[in-house]
Amino acid sequence: MRFIGGLLVIILLVLAGGIATGFIDLQKTRDGQLPQIAVKEGTLPKYEANVAKVEVGSRKETVDVPTVDVKKP
């Protein structure tokens, strides 16, 4: 990892030195522009679902609840 980092630093220094001394000359030959993007309206998909009918209600029910007695020794 150190080797790759050192190699990148050396390459950047060589490029910067070449540009600074005029050995490498960079000139823009054409202007750039962002790509054209067109947004058109669309439609959402439509779904139908057949599900079971659920009824919620209440009723009275009698439930026997056990009792618990705790006796200390």
Beta strands, then each sheet from edge to edge (+ up, - down):
end
